[in-house]
Amino acid sequence: MIQWYPGHMAKAKRQFLEKLKMVDVVYELIDARIPYSSKNPDIVDMIGDKPHIVILMKSDLADPRQTKAWLKDYEDKGIPAISINAKKGQGLKEILKLTKEVLKPFFEKRKEKGMKPRAIRAVCVGIPNVGKSTLINRFARKNIAQTGNKPGVTKAQQWIKYGKELELLDTPGILWPKFEDQTVGKRLAVTGAIKDKLLHLDDIALYAMGYLKQNYKGAISERYKLKEGIEQEYELSELLIEITKVRGFRDDYERGAEMFIHELRNGQLGRISLERPDEIYNEETDNQ
């Protein structure tokens, strides 16, 4: 069973609820590679009727076809959503533009009441390692929020100003207490939302290899220069053994698994998405 709910996350959830009344809009950050699994189901109930925008992070690592499909899915549901590449600072202006559109009725009411214009107040929320601090730093144009390619880096809340137009509240990542579907846990583990030391990386690597074999045929063979036919002919465990040998790790399969997961996360096997909208809805139907 993959579970991870440290004490600081329960505290972060309480803090988020306390600060929610201070903001105008919620930026819900999700991982573009796993939009369903990286979406905290508690957040919808927590924010209530507060305006919110879904931001698909790490879109540079995700399959652009699937990202487009997910954005269409959100559009069909009437949920404002946008994909960005925070590392390169791409999409920040679009976020601000979309935010102004979403909050237009709110600020019109303030104007009618004779209230003075002020900066938009937003809060960033999402699971660990989704890129919240990277986004904050891009808006701030400097490294104000601590970042790291591992979960649990941000531990406290802080306000960040973006000129005179926007004030952002950063929060630690929040996971929910229990994964009802272990597949969700595996996808979170593959993308790095759960600390590696809490996992059996060989199991996670085998799961990811299975998904790539089925949905991104040839990606593994191309990356590791495997002989033709091996990728599809070998069992997953045999494939991991082969990759381990190719990289010169002999029979250190744990090291081979760690290497594979690291390279997958960094996009070295290509732009990979681990979820498709149609696939997810079929899974939900099967689980009912």
C-alpha positions as CSV (number, residue, x, y, z in Angstrom):
1,M,0.0,0.0,0.0
2,I,1.3,3.4,-1.0
3,Q,0.4,6.0,1.7
4,W,2.0,9.2,2.8
5,Y,0.4,11.9,5.0
6,P,3.0,13.6,7.2
7,G,1.8,15.7,10.2
8,H,2.8,18.9,8.5
9,M,0.3,18.3,5.8
10,A,-2.6,18.2,8.2
11,K,-1.3,21.5,9.6
12,A,-1.0,22.9,6.1
13,K,-4.6,22.0,5.3
14,R,-5.8,23.8,8.5
15,Q,-3.7,26.9,7.5
16,F,-5.0,26.8,4.0
17,L,-8.6,26.9,5.2
18,E,-7.8,29.8,7.5
19,K,-6.2,31.8,4.7
20,L,-8.8,31.0,2.1
21,K,-11.1,33.9,3.2
22,M,-8.2,36.3,2.5
23,V,-7.9,35.5,-1.2
24,D,-10.0,36.2,-4.3
25,V,-9.0,33.2,-6.4
26,V,-7.4,29.8,-5.9
27,Y,-4.7,28.6,-8.3
28,E,-5.0,24.8,-8.2
29,L,-1.8,23.4,-9.5
30,I,-1.8,19.9,-11.0
31,D,0.8,17.8,-12.8
32,A,0.1,17.8,-16.6
33,R,1.4,14.2,-16.8
34,I,-1.2,13.0,-14.3
35,P,-4.0,15.6,-14.1
36,Y,-6.4,13.2,-12.4
37,S,-4.1,11.6,-9.9
38,S,-2.4,14.9,-9.0
39,K,-5.7,16.6,-8.2
40,N,-6.4,16.6,-4.5
41,P,-10.1,15.5,-4.2
42,D,-10.4,17.5,-0.9
43,I,-9.6,20.8,-2.6
44,V,-13.0,21.2,-4.3
45,D,-14.8,20.9,-1.0
46,M,-12.3,23.1,0.8
47,I,-12.6,26.0,-1.6
48,G,-16.4,25.9,-1.9
49,D,-17.7,28.6,-4.3
50,K,-14.4,30.5,-4.3
51,P,-13.3,31.2,-7.9
52,H,-10.5,28.9,-9.0
53,I,-8.3,28.2,-12.0
54,V,-6.6,24.9,-12.8
55,I,-3.0,25.2,-13.9
56,L,-1.4,22.3,-15.5
57,M,2.3,22.4,-14.5
58,K,5.3,20.6,-16.1
59,S,3.6,20.7,-19.5
60,D,7.1,20.5,-21.0
61,L,7.4,17.0,-19.7
62,A,3.8,15.9,-20.7
63,D,2.5,14.5,-24.0
64,P,1.2,17.6,-25.7
65,R,-1.7,15.6,-27.3
66,Q,-2.9,14.5,-23.9
67,T,-2.5,18.0,-22.4
68,K,-4.7,19.4,-25.1
69,A,-7.2,16.6,-24.4
70,W,-7.3,17.5,-20.7
71,L,-7.7,21.2,-21.4
72,K,-10.6,20.4,-23.7
73,D,-12.1,18.2,-20.9
74,Y,-11.9,21.1,-18.4
75,E,-13.4,23.5,-20.9
76,D,-16.3,21.1,-21.5
77,K,-16.9,21.1,-17.7
78,G,-16.8,24.9,-17.5
79,I,-13.6,24.9,-15.4
80,P,-11.0,27.6,-16.3
81,A,-7.7,25.8,-17.0
82,I,-4.4,26.6,-18.6
83,S,-1.1,24.7,-19.2
84,I,2.3,26.4,-18.6
85,N,6.0,25.8,-18.5
86,A,7.0,27.5,-15.3
87,K,10.7,26.6,-15.6
88,K,10.9,28.8,-18.7
89,G,8.4,31.3,-17.5
90,Q,6.0,30.6,-20.3
91,G,2.3,31.2,-19.6
92,L,2.6,33.7,-16.7
93,K,0.9,36.5,-18.7
94,E,-1.8,34.1,-19.8
95,I,-2.5,33.2,-16.1
96,L,-2.9,36.8,-15.2
97,K,-5.2,37.4,-18.2
98,L,-7.4,34.4,-17.4
99,T,-7.5,35.5,-13.7
100,K,-8.8,38.9,-14.6
101,E,-11.5,37.3,-16.8
102,V,-12.6,35.0,-14.0
103,L,-12.6,37.8,-11.4
104,K,-14.2,40.5,-13.7
105,P,-17.7,40.2,-11.9
106,F,-16.0,40.4,-8.5
107,F,-14.1,43.6,-9.3
108,E,-17.1,45.1,-11.0
109,K,-19.1,44.7,-7.8
110,R,-16.3,46.3,-5.8
111,K,-16.3,49.3,-8.2
112,E,-20.1,49.7,-8.0
113,K,-19.7,49.9,-4.2
114,G,-17.1,52.7,-4.6
115,M,-14.2,50.5,-3.4
116,K,-10.7,51.4,-4.6
117,P,-8.9,49.1,-7.0
118,R,-6.3,46.7,-5.4
119,A,-4.1,43.8,-6.4
120,I,-5.6,40.4,-7.0
121,R,-5.0,38.1,-4.1
122,A,-4.4,34.5,-5.1
123,V,-3.4,31.3,-3.3
124,C,-1.4,28.5,-4.9
125,V,-2.4,25.0,-3.7
126,G,-1.5,21.5,-4.9
127,I,0.2,18.3,-4.1
128,P,3.9,18.1,-3.2
129,N,6.5,18.6,-6.0
130,V,3.9,19.9,-8.5
131,G,5.9,23.1,-9.1
132,K,4.2,25.7,-6.8
133,S,7.5,27.3,-5.7
134,T,8.8,27.4,-9.2
135,L,5.7,29.3,-10.3
136,I,5.9,31.7,-7.4
137,N,9.6,32.4,-8.2
138,R,8.7,33.1,-11.8
139,F,6.1,35.6,-10.8
140,A,8.5,37.2,-8.3
141,R,11.3,37.2,-10.8
142,K,13.7,35.9,-8.2
143,N,14.1,32.9,-5.9
144,I,11.9,33.8,-3.0
145,A,10.2,30.4,-2.6
146,Q,12.4,27.4,-1.9
147,T,12.3,24.8,-4.7
148,G,13.5,21.3,-5.1
149,N,12.8,18.3,-7.3
150,K,11.4,16.4,-4.4
151,P,8.2,16.6,-2.3
152,G,8.0,18.4,1.0
153,V,10.4,21.3,0.3
154,T,7.9,24.1,1.1
155,K,7.0,23.9,4.8
156,A,5.6,27.4,5.6
157,Q,3.2,30.0,4.0
158,Q,4.5,33.2,2.5
159,W,3.0,36.1,0.4
160,I,4.7,37.0,-2.8
161,K,4.0,40.3,-4.7
162,Y,3.9,40.4,-8.5
163,G,4.1,44.1,-9.3
164,K,1.0,46.0,-8.3
165,E,-1.4,43.5,-10.0
166,L,-1.1,40.3,-8.0
167,E,-0.3,39.0,-4.6
168,L,0.4,35.3,-4.2
169,L,0.2,33.1,-1.2
170,D,2.4,30.0,-1.4
171,T,1.5,26.9,0.7
172,P,3.1,23.5,1.4
173,G,1.9,20.7,-0.7
174,I,-1.2,18.8,0.5
175,L,-1.9,15.2,-0.1
176,W,-5.1,13.5,1.1
177,P,-5.0,10.9,3.9
178,K,-5.8,7.8,1.8
179,F,-5.5,6.7,-1.8
180,E,-8.7,4.7,-2.5
181,D,-7.1,3.6,-5.8
182,Q,-3.6,2.3,-5.6
183,T,-3.0,3.1,-9.3
184,V,-3.3,6.8,-8.2
185,G,-0.5,6.1,-5.7
186,K,1.7,4.5,-8.3
187,R,1.3,7.4,-10.7
188,L,2.1,9.9,-8.0
189,A,5.1,7.8,-7.1
190,V,6.3,7.7,-10.7
191,T,6.2,11.5,-11.0
192,G,7.9,12.2,-7.7
193,A,5.0,13.4,-5.5
194,I,5.9,10.8,-2.8
195,K,9.3,10.5,-1.2
196,D,11.3,7.8,-2.9
197,K,12.6,6.4,0.4
198,L,9.0,5.4,1.2
199,L,8.7,3.3,-1.9
200,H,10.0,0.1,-3.6
201,L,11.3,1.8,-6.7
202,D,11.6,-1.5,-8.6
203,D,7.8,-1.9,-8.3
204,I,7.2,1.6,-9.4
205,A,9.7,1.2,-12.3
206,L,7.9,-2.0,-13.5
207,Y,4.5,-0.2,-13.4
208,A,5.9,2.7,-15.5
209,M,7.5,0.3,-18.0
210,G,4.2,-1.5,-18.4
211,Y,2.4,1.8,-19.2
212,L,5.1,2.9,-21.7
213,K,5.1,-0.5,-23.4
214,Q,1.4,-0.2,-24.0
215,N,1.1,3.5,-24.8
216,Y,4.5,4.7,-25.9
217,K,5.9,1.8,-27.9
218,G,9.6,2.1,-28.7
219,A,10.3,4.8,-26.1
220,I,12.2,2.4,-23.9
221,S,14.1,0.7,-26.7
222,E,15.2,4.1,-28.2
223,R,16.4,5.4,-24.9
224,Y,18.4,2.4,-23.9
225,K,19.4,1.2,-27.4
226,L,17.8,-2.2,-27.0
227,K,17.8,-4.9,-29.7
228,E,14.8,-4.9,-31.9
229,G,11.8,-6.8,-30.5
230,I,13.1,-7.0,-26.9
231,E,10.8,-4.3,-25.5
232,Q,7.6,-6.1,-26.5
233,E,8.9,-9.7,-26.2
234,Y,10.4,-9.5,-22.7
235,E,8.4,-9.6,-19.4
236,L,8.7,-6.4,-17.4
237,S,11.1,-7.9,-14.9
238,E,13.3,-9.1,-17.8
239,L,13.1,-5.7,-19.4
240,L,14.4,-4.1,-16.2
241,I,17.2,-6.6,-16.0
242,E,18.2,-5.8,-19.6
243,I,18.2,-2.1,-19.0
244,T,20.2,-2.5,-15.8
245,K,22.8,-4.5,-17.8
246,V,22.9,-2.1,-20.7
247,R,23.7,0.7,-18.2
248,G,26.6,-1.3,-16.7
249,F,25.0,-1.9,-13.3
250,R,25.4,-5.7,-13.6
251,D,22.7,-7.2,-11.3
252,D,22.0,-4.0,-9.3
253,Y,18.4,-3.9,-10.3
254,E,17.5,-1.4,-7.6
255,R,20.0,1.0,-9.1
256,G,18.6,0.3,-12.6
257,A,15.1,1.0,-11.4
258,E,16.2,4.3,-9.7
259,M,17.9,5.3,-12.9
260,F,14.9,4.5,-15.1
261,I,12.5,6.5,-12.8
262,H,14.9,9.4,-12.7
263,E,15.2,9.6,-16.5
264,L,11.5,9.2,-17.0
265,R,10.8,12.1,-14.6
266,N,13.3,14.3,-16.3
267,G,11.8,13.7,-19.8
268,Q,14.7,11.7,-21.1
269,L,12.4,9.1,-22.5
270,G,10.3,11.7,-24.2
271,R,7.2,13.7,-23.3
272,I,5.1,11.2,-21.5
273,S,1.7,11.4,-19.9
274,L,0.5,8.6,-17.7
275,E,-3.2,9.5,-17.9
276,R,-5.7,10.2,-20.7
277,P,-9.2,11.6,-20.1
278,D,-11.0,8.7,-21.8
279,E,-8.8,6.2,-19.9
280,I,-9.6,7.7,-16.5
281,Y,-13.4,7.8,-17.1
282,N,-13.3,4.1,-18.1
283,E,-11.4,3.3,-14.9
284,E,-14.0,5.2,-12.8
285,T,-16.8,3.3,-14.5
286,D,-15.0,0.0,-13.8
287,N,-14.5,0.9,-10.2
288,Q,-18.2,1.7,-9.5
